[in-house]
Amino acid sequence: MAGPRATGDTRTPAGIRTVRAGRRSLAVHRPDKVLFPADANGKEYTKGDLVAYYRAVAPFMLPQLRGRPLMLERHPDGIDGPRFMQKNVPAHYPDWIRRVEVSKEGGTVTHPVCDDTATLVYLADQACLTPHRWLSRTGRLHRPDRLVFDLDPSDAGKGSDFAAVRQAALLLRELLDELRLPSAPMTTGSRGLHLVVPLDGRQDFDAVRAFAKDVADHLAEAHPDRLTTAARKKDRGERLYLDIQRNGYAQTAVAPYAVRAEPGAPVAVPISWDQLDDPDLDARRWTITDAVDQARTNPWAGLASRGRSLTPAGRRLDGLRG
């Protein structure tokens, strides 16, 4: 399937397509290279398709990326080839791409930051299928403004497996509502759901992860036959895993509207709570062919402005736990 070409795109004799991204013209190398081989429905997607998707979704995706260090999941030879998880910005990246140097044990890492459409298109040309974002922003790297619960089913698939994810999401939302914390669901494009809680950035990562662990433990204790916080798969049985490990310094979570390295090019898509009731919903419901349509519905309207402190919520949780 050839990628859509917007007005102003050109193709050179060498097979390099030039595209406009904001105020910049960027070269897309080997746009006809297949990154997603034909799936069960016979659909295949090229680098040109990937670039076209990220160009189109940029107005909705960039607010979820701006100011955040990224880890890039790159597949230069497509999803059937080697995968590279890239943190450091290579020397050949153009100087107009924003960077941030962050501390790590024994040194520092210079991450890319995606603040504009041109950067998003450039990363797609580098065969970055999936940007993974930090939960904090530059300038306040140790103070996350997002908390993420990762609802991971016991086995990959659809049907009853995803029904358990849906049920867990509703139970978690009910508890978060009791704690007076807003939350929003997102399909991961892979197996399960993320529940995102906006924070005001006052607590550090240790405090946020401790709170997330207390919430997950409380919910698992209330529903021991359905939910678990056991880190080892052998200890989970058929129970759904409430994963809170992404809530740590230098940890990342898949970015909203990011493409996943799976057959059919599924996308991690924010959804409304009403959409969670759809019996046909699963983690790979949207792909690069229709995720922009979903984005236009603005499923997380107002979420960014609803950041909360965890201090009152922690007191309420203590009261529930007795």
C-alpha positions as a Markdown table, in Angstrom:
| # | Residue | x | y | z |
|---|---|---|---|---|
| 1 | Met | 0.0 | 0.0 | 0.0 |
| 2 | Ala | 1.6 | 3.3 | -1.1 |
| 3 | Gly | 1.6 | 6.1 | 1.4 |
| 4 | Pro | -0.6 | 9.1 | 0.7 |
| 5 | Arg | 1.2 | 12.1 | -0.7 |
| 6 | Ala | 0.1 | 15.6 | 0.5 |
| 7 | Thr | 0.3 | 18.7 | -1.7 |
| 8 | Gly | 3.8 | 19.9 | -2.0 |
| 9 | Asp | 5.4 | 16.4 | -1.8 |
| 10 | Thr | 7.9 | 15.6 | -4.5 |
| 11 | Arg | 9.7 | 12.5 | -5.6 |
| 12 | Thr | 13.3 | 12.7 | -6.9 |
| 13 | Pro | 14.9 | 10.3 | -9.4 |
| 14 | Ala | 16.9 | 8.8 | -6.6 |
| 15 | Gly | 13.7 | 7.6 | -4.8 |
| 16 | Ile | 13.8 | 10.3 | -2.1 |
| 17 | Arg | 10.5 | 11.9 | -1.4 |
| 18 | Thr | 10.6 | 15.5 | -0.1 |
| 19 | Val | 7.8 | 16.4 | 2.2 |
| 20 | Arg | 6.8 | 19.6 | 4.0 |
| 21 | Ala | 6.6 | 19.5 | 7.8 |
| 22 | Gly | 5.7 | 22.9 | 9.3 |
| 23 | Arg | 8.3 | 25.4 | 8.0 |
| 24 | Arg | 10.8 | 22.7 | 6.9 |
| 25 | Ser | 11.2 | 20.5 | 3.9 |
| 26 | Leu | 12.5 | 17.0 | 4.8 |
| 27 | Ala | 13.8 | 14.1 | 2.7 |
| 28 | Val | 12.1 | 10.8 | 3.2 |
| 29 | His | 14.6 | 8.1 | 2.2 |
| 30 | Arg | 13.3 | 4.9 | 0.5 |
| 31 | Pro | 9.6 | 5.8 | 1.1 |
| 32 | Asp | 8.5 | 2.6 | -0.7 |
| 33 | Lys | 10.4 | 0.3 | 1.7 |
| 34 | Val | 8.0 | -2.1 | 3.4 |
| 35 | Leu | 8.1 | -1.8 | 7.2 |
| 36 | Phe | 5.0 | -3.8 | 7.9 |
| 37 | Pro | 4.7 | -6.9 | 5.6 |
| 38 | Ala | 1.2 | -8.0 | 4.5 |
| 39 | Asp | -0.9 | -9.0 | 7.5 |
| 40 | Ala | -3.7 | -11.6 | 7.6 |
| 41 | Asn | -5.9 | -9.1 | 5.6 |
| 42 | Gly | -3.3 | -8.6 | 3.0 |
| 43 | Lys | -2.4 | -5.1 | 4.1 |
| 44 | Glu | 1.2 | -3.9 | 4.0 |
| 45 | Tyr | 2.6 | -0.5 | 5.0 |
| 46 | Thr | 5.7 | 1.4 | 3.9 |
| 47 | Lys | 7.9 | 4.0 | 5.4 |
| 48 | Gly | 5.9 | 6.5 | 3.3 |
| 49 | Asp | 2.8 | 5.4 | 5.0 |
| 50 | Leu | 4.4 | 5.8 | 8.4 |
| 51 | Val | 5.6 | 9.3 | 7.6 |
| 52 | Ala | 2.2 | 10.3 | 6.2 |
| 53 | Tyr | 0.5 | 9.0 | 9.4 |
| 54 | Tyr | 2.8 | 10.9 | 11.7 |
| 55 | Arg | 2.4 | 14.1 | 9.7 |
| 56 | Ala | -1.4 | 13.8 | 9.9 |
| 57 | Val | -1.6 | 12.9 | 13.6 |
| 58 | Ala | 1.0 | 15.5 | 14.7 |
| 59 | Pro | -1.5 | 18.2 | 15.8 |
| 60 | Phe | -3.0 | 15.7 | 18.3 |
| 61 | Met | 0.2 | 13.8 | 19.2 |
| 62 | Leu | 2.6 | 16.7 | 19.8 |
| 63 | Pro | 0.9 | 18.0 | 23.0 |
| 64 | Gln | 1.6 | 14.5 | 24.4 |
| 65 | Leu | 5.2 | 14.7 | 23.5 |
| 66 | Arg | 6.4 | 18.3 | 23.9 |
| 67 | Gly | 9.1 | 18.8 | 26.5 |
| 68 | Arg | 9.5 | 15.1 | 27.2 |
| 69 | Pro | 12.7 | 13.0 | 26.7 |
| 70 | Leu | 12.1 | 10.2 | 24.3 |
| 71 | Met | 13.3 | 6.7 | 23.8 |
| 72 | Leu | 13.1 | 5.6 | 20.2 |
| 73 | Glu | 12.1 | 2.1 | 19.1 |
| 74 | Arg | 13.6 | 1.8 | 15.6 |
| 75 | His | 13.1 | -1.0 | 13.0 |
| 76 | Pro | 15.3 | 0.0 | 10.0 |
| 77 | Asp | 14.4 | -3.3 | 8.2 |
| 78 | Gly | 10.8 | -3.4 | 9.3 |
| 79 | Ile | 9.0 | -5.3 | 12.0 |
| 80 | Asp | 10.6 | -8.6 | 11.0 |
| 81 | Gly | 14.1 | -7.2 | 11.3 |
| 82 | Pro | 16.3 | -6.2 | 14.3 |
| 83 | Arg | 14.9 | -3.7 | 16.9 |
| 84 | Phe | 17.0 | -0.9 | 18.3 |
| 85 | Met | 16.0 | 1.0 | 21.5 |
| 86 | Gln | 17.8 | 4.3 | 21.1 |
| 87 | Lys | 18.2 | 6.9 | 23.9 |
| 88 | Asn | 21.3 | 8.9 | 22.8 |
| 89 | Val | 20.9 | 11.4 | 20.0 |
| 90 | Pro | 23.3 | 10.4 | 17.2 |
| 91 | Ala | 25.8 | 13.0 | 15.9 |
| 92 | His | 24.2 | 13.1 | 12.5 |
| 93 | Tyr | 20.8 | 14.3 | 13.7 |
| 94 | Pro | 20.2 | 17.9 | 12.6 |
| 95 | Asp | 20.9 | 20.6 | 15.1 |
| 96 | Trp | 17.3 | 21.9 | 15.0 |
| 97 | Ile | 16.1 | 18.8 | 16.8 |
| 98 | Arg | 15.8 | 19.6 | 20.5 |
| 99 | Arg | 17.9 | 17.6 | 22.9 |
| 100 | Val | 18.0 | 17.2 | 26.7 |
| 101 | Glu | 20.9 | 15.8 | 28.7 |
| 102 | Val | 19.7 | 13.8 | 31.7 |
| 103 | Ser | 21.7 | 12.1 | 34.5 |
| 104 | Lys | 22.1 | 8.4 | 34.8 |
| 105 | Glu | 24.2 | 6.1 | 37.0 |
| 106 | Gly | 27.8 | 6.8 | 36.0 |
| 107 | Gly | 27.1 | 9.6 | 33.5 |
| 108 | Thr | 24.5 | 11.2 | 31.3 |
| 109 | Val | 22.3 | 10.5 | 28.3 |
| 110 | Thr | 21.2 | 13.0 | 25.7 |
| 111 | His | 17.7 | 12.2 | 24.7 |
| 112 | Pro | 15.7 | 13.7 | 21.7 |
| 113 | Val | 12.7 | 15.8 | 22.5 |
| 114 | Cys | 9.9 | 16.1 | 19.9 |
| 115 | Asp | 8.4 | 19.6 | 19.9 |
| 116 | Asp | 7.3 | 19.9 | 16.3 |
| 117 | Thr | 6.0 | 18.1 | 13.2 |
| 118 | Ala | 9.4 | 18.3 | 11.5 |
| 119 | Thr | 11.0 | 16.3 | 14.3 |
| 120 | Leu | 8.2 | 13.7 | 14.3 |
| 121 | Val | 8.7 | 13.2 | 10.5 |
| 122 | Tyr | 12.4 | 13.1 | 10.8 |
| 123 | Leu | 12.2 | 10.3 | 13.4 |
| 124 | Ala | 9.8 | 8.4 | 11.2 |
| 125 | Asp | 12.3 | 8.6 | 8.3 |
| 126 | Gln | 14.8 | 7.1 | 10.8 |
| 127 | Ala | 12.4 | 4.1 | 11.0 |
| 128 | Cys | 11.4 | 5.1 | 14.5 |
| 129 | Leu | 8.0 | 3.2 | 14.6 |
| 130 | Thr | 7.3 | 3.9 | 18.3 |
| 131 | Pro | 8.4 | 6.9 | 20.4 |
| 132 | His | 8.3 | 6.1 | 24.2 |
| 133 | Arg | 8.0 | 9.1 | 26.4 |
| 134 | Trp | 9.1 | 10.0 | 29.9 |
| 135 | Leu | 6.4 | 10.9 | 32.4 |
| 136 | Ser | 8.1 | 14.1 | 33.3 |
| 137 | Arg | 9.3 | 17.1 | 31.3 |
| 138 | Thr | 12.6 | 18.9 | 30.8 |
| 139 | Gly | 13.2 | 21.4 | 33.6 |
| 140 | Arg | 11.3 | 19.1 | 36.1 |
| 141 | Leu | 12.8 | 15.8 | 35.2 |
| 142 | His | 12.4 | 14.4 | 38.7 |
| 143 | Arg | 8.7 | 15.5 | 39.1 |
| 144 | Pro | 6.3 | 13.5 | 36.9 |
| 145 | Asp | 3.1 | 15.1 | 35.7 |
| 146 | Arg | 1.7 | 11.7 | 34.6 |
| 147 | Leu | 1.0 | 8.4 | 36.5 |
| 148 | Val | 0.5 | 5.3 | 34.4 |
| 149 | Phe | -1.2 | 2.0 | 35.3 |
| 150 | Asp | -0.4 | -0.7 | 32.7 |
| 151 | Leu | -3.2 | -3.3 | 32.6 |
| 152 | Asp | -1.5 | -6.4 | 31.1 |
| 153 | Pro | -3.5 | -9.5 | 30.3 |
| 154 | Ser | -2.2 | -12.9 | 31.2 |
| 155 | Asp | -2.1 | -14.0 | 27.6 |
| 156 | Ala | -2.1 | -12.1 | 24.3 |
| 157 | Gly | -5.3 | -12.1 | 22.3 |
| 158 | Lys | -8.8 | -10.8 | 22.1 |
| 159 | Gly | -12.2 | -11.9 | 23.3 |
| 160 | Ser | -12.4 | -12.9 | 27.0 |
| 161 | Asp | -8.8 | -11.9 | 27.4 |
| 162 | Phe | -9.5 | -8.2 | 26.7 |
| 163 | Ala | -12.8 | -8.4 | 28.6 |
| 164 | Ala | -10.6 | -9.0 | 31.7 |
| 165 | Val | -8.6 | -5.8 | 30.8 |
| 166 | Arg | -11.9 | -3.8 | 30.4 |
| 167 | Gln | -13.2 | -5.1 | 33.7 |
| 168 | Ala | -9.9 | -4.2 | 35.5 |
| 169 | Ala | -9.9 | -0.7 | 34.0 |
| 170 | Leu | -13.4 | -0.1 | 35.3 |
| 171 | Leu | -12.5 | -1.3 | 38.8 |
| 172 | Leu | -9.4 | 0.9 | 38.8 |
| 173 | Arg | -11.4 | 3.9 | 37.6 |
| 174 | Glu | -14.0 | 3.4 | 40.4 |
| 175 | Leu | -11.2 | 3.4 | 42.9 |
| 176 | Leu | -9.5 | 6.4 | 41.4 |
| 177 | Asp | -12.9 | 8.2 | 41.4 |
| 178 | Glu | -13.1 | 7.5 | 45.2 |
| 179 | Leu | -9.7 | 9.1 | 45.6 |
| 180 | Arg | -10.9 | 12.1 | 43.5 |
| 181 | Leu | -8.3 | 11.5 | 40.8 |
| 182 | Pro | -9.2 | 11.9 | 37.1 |
| 183 | Ser | -8.1 | 9.1 | 34.8 |
| 184 | Ala | -8.2 | 8.3 | 31.1 |
| 185 | Pro | -7.8 | 5.0 | 29.2 |
| 186 | Met | -5.6 | 4.3 | 26.2 |
| 187 | Thr | -5.3 | 1.2 | 24.1 |
| 188 | Thr | -1.7 | 0.2 | 23.9 |
| 189 | Gly | -1.8 | -1.1 | 20.3 |
| 190 | Ser | -0.3 | -4.3 | 21.7 |
| 191 | Arg | -2.0 | -6.3 | 24.5 |
| 192 | Gly | -3.8 | -4.2 | 27.0 |
| 193 | Leu | -4.7 | -0.7 | 28.3 |
| 194 | His | -2.9 | 2.1 | 30.0 |
| 195 | Leu | -4.8 | 4.3 | 32.5 |
| 196 | Val | -3.3 | 7.7 | 32.7 |
| 197 | Val | -3.7 | 10.0 | 35.7 |
| 198 | Pro | -2.6 | 13.7 | 35.3 |
| 199 | Leu | -0.5 | 15.1 | 38.2 |
| 200 | Asp | 0.4 | 18.5 | 39.3 |
| 201 | Gly | 4.1 | 17.7 | 39.4 |
| 202 | Arg | 4.7 | 18.3 | 43.1 |
| 203 | Gln | 5.7 | 14.7 | 44.0 |
| 204 | Asp | 8.9 | 13.0 | 42.9 |
| 205 | Phe | 9.1 | 9.7 | 41.2 |
| 206 | Asp | 9.6 | 7.7 | 44.4 |
| 207 | Ala | 6.5 | 9.2 | 45.9 |
| 208 | Val | 4.4 | 8.6 | 42.7 |
| 209 | Arg | 5.5 | 5.0 | 42.3 |
| 210 | Ala | 4.8 | 4.3 | 46.0 |
| 211 | Phe | 1.3 | 5.7 | 45.7 |
| 212 | Ala | 0.7 | 3.7 | 42.5 |
| 213 | Lys | 1.9 | 0.6 | 44.3 |
| 214 | Asp | -0.5 | 1.2 | 47.2 |
| 215 | Val | -3.4 | 1.7 | 44.8 |
| 216 | Ala | -2.6 | -1.5 | 42.9 |
| 217 | Asp | -2.1 | -3.5 | 46.0 |
| 218 | His | -5.4 | -2.3 | 47.5 |
| 219 | Leu | -7.3 | -3.2 | 44.3 |
| 220 | Ala | -5.6 | -6.6 | 44.0 |
| 221 | Glu | -6.4 | -7.4 | 47.6 |
| 222 | Ala | -10.1 | -6.5 | 47.0 |
| 223 | His | -10.2 | -8.8 | 43.9 |
| 224 | Pro | -7.6 | -11.5 | 44.5 |
| 225 | Asp | -9.2 | -13.9 | 42.0 |
| 226 | Arg | -9.0 | -11.4 | 39.1 |
| 227 | Leu | -6.0 | -9.1 | 39.8 |
| 228 | Thr | -2.4 | -9.4 | 40.9 |
| 229 | Thr | 0.7 | -7.3 | 41.4 |
| 230 | Ala | 3.0 | -10.3 | 41.2 |
| 231 | Ala | 6.0 | -9.3 | 39.1 |
| 232 | Arg | 6.8 | -12.9 | 38.2 |
| 233 | Lys | 4.6 | -14.4 | 35.5 |
| 234 | Lys | 4.6 | -17.8 | 37.2 |
| 235 | Asp | 3.0 | -16.2 | 40.2 |
| 236 | Arg | 0.1 | -14.6 | 38.3 |
| 237 | Gly | -1.9 | -17.6 | 37.1 |
| 238 | Glu | -4.8 | -16.3 | 35.0 |
| 239 | Arg | -5.1 | -13.1 | 36.9 |
| 240 | Leu | -4.5 | -9.7 | 35.2 |
| 241 | Tyr | -1.3 | -7.9 | 36.2 |
| 242 | Leu | -1.5 | -4.4 | 37.5 |
| 243 | Asp | 1.9 | -3.0 | 36.4 |
| 244 | Ile | 3.1 | 0.2 | 38.0 |
| 245 | Gln | 6.8 | -0.1 | 37.1 |
| 246 | Arg | 6.7 | 2.6 | 34.4 |
| 247 | Asn | 6.4 | 5.2 | 37.2 |
| 248 | Gly | 10.1 | 5.6 | 37.8 |
| 249 | Tyr | 12.9 | 8.0 | 36.9 |
| 250 | Ala | 14.1 | 7.4 | 33.3 |
| 251 | Gln | 11.3 | 4.8 | 32.7 |
| 252 | Thr | 9.1 | 5.4 | 29.7 |
| 253 | Ala | 5.7 | 4.6 | 28.4 |
| 254 | Val | 4.4 | 4.2 | 24.9 |
| 255 | Ala | 3.3 | 7.7 | 23.7 |
| 256 | Pro | -0.3 | 8.3 | 22.8 |
| 257 | Tyr | -0.9 | 7.9 | 19.0 |
| 258 | Ala | 2.4 | 5.9 | 18.6 |
| 259 | Val | 2.5 | 3.1 | 16.1 |
| 260 | Arg | 3.4 | -0.3 | 17.4 |
| 261 | Ala | 5.7 | -2.8 | 15.8 |
| 262 | Glu | 3.0 | -5.4 | 15.2 |
| 263 | Pro | 1.4 | -6.8 | 12.0 |
| 264 | Gly | -1.2 | -4.3 | 10.6 |
| 265 | Ala | 0.5 | -1.3 | 12.1 |
| 266 | Pro | -1.7 | -0.9 | 15.2 |
| 267 | Val | -1.6 | 2.4 | 17.1 |
| 268 | Ala | -1.7 | 3.2 | 20.9 |
| 269 | Val | -4.9 | 5.3 | 21.0 |
| 270 | Pro | -6.5 | 7.5 | 23.7 |
| 271 | Ile | -10.2 | 6.6 | 24.1 |
| 272 | Ser | -13.1 | 7.9 | 26.1 |
| 273 | Trp | -14.6 | 5.9 | 28.9 |
| 274 | Asp | -17.8 | 5.4 | 26.9 |
| 275 | Gln | -15.8 | 3.7 | 24.2 |
| 276 | Leu | -14.6 | 1.2 | 26.7 |
| 277 | Asp | -18.1 | -0.3 | 26.6 |
| 278 | Asp | -17.7 | -1.3 | 22.9 |
| 279 | Pro | -17.8 | -5.1 | 22.8 |
| 280 | Asp | -15.6 | -5.1 | 19.7 |
| 281 | Leu | -12.8 | -3.0 | 21.4 |
| 282 | Asp | -9.4 | -4.6 | 21.8 |
| 283 | Ala | -5.9 | -3.3 | 22.2 |
| 284 | Arg | -5.3 | -3.2 | 18.4 |
| 285 | Arg | -8.6 | -1.7 | 17.4 |
| 286 | Trp | -7.0 | 1.3 | 15.6 |
| 287 | Thr | -4.2 | 1.3 | 13.0 |
| 288 | Ile | -2.5 | 4.0 | 11.0 |
| 289 | Thr | -5.4 | 4.0 | 8.6 |
| 290 | Asp | -8.0 | 5.2 | 11.1 |
| 291 | Ala | -6.2 | 6.5 | 14.2 |
| 292 | Val | -6.3 | 10.1 | 13.1 |
| 293 | Asp | -10.1 | 9.9 | 12.9 |
| 294 | Gln | -10.2 | 8.8 | 16.5 |
| 295 | Ala | -7.8 | 11.6 | 17.5 |
| 296 | Arg | -10.1 | 14.1 | 16.0 |
| 297 | Thr | -12.8 | 13.2 | 18.5 |
| 298 | Asn | -10.6 | 14.6 | 21.3 |
| 299 | Pro | -11.2 | 11.7 | 23.6 |
| 300 | Trp | -9.0 | 13.2 | 26.4 |
| 301 | Ala | -10.6 | 16.7 | 26.3 |
| 302 | Gly | -9.5 | 18.7 | 29.3 |
| 303 | Leu | -7.3 | 16.0 | 30.8 |
| 304 | Ala | -4.0 | 18.0 | 30.8 |
| 305 | Ser | -5.6 | 20.8 | 32.8 |
| 306 | Arg | -6.8 | 18.5 | 35.6 |
| 307 | Gly | -3.5 | 17.6 | 37.2 |
| 308 | Arg | -3.8 | 16.7 | 40.9 |
| 309 | Ser | -1.6 | 16.4 | 43.9 |
| 310 | Leu | -1.4 | 12.9 | 45.4 |
| 311 | Thr | -1.3 | 14.1 | 49.0 |
| 312 | Pro | -5.1 | 14.3 | 49.5 |
| 313 | Ala | -5.5 | 11.1 | 47.5 |
| 314 | Gly | -3.0 | 9.3 | 49.6 |
| 315 | Arg | -5.0 | 10.3 | 52.8 |
| 316 | Arg | -8.2 | 9.0 | 51.2 |
| 317 | Leu | -6.5 | 5.7 | 50.3 |
| 318 | Asp | -5.2 | 5.3 | 53.8 |
| 319 | Gly | -8.8 | 5.7 | 55.0 |
| 320 | Leu | -10.0 | 3.0 | 52.7 |
| 321 | Arg | -7.3 | 0.6 | 53.7 |
| 322 | Gly | -8.3 | 1.1 | 57.3 |
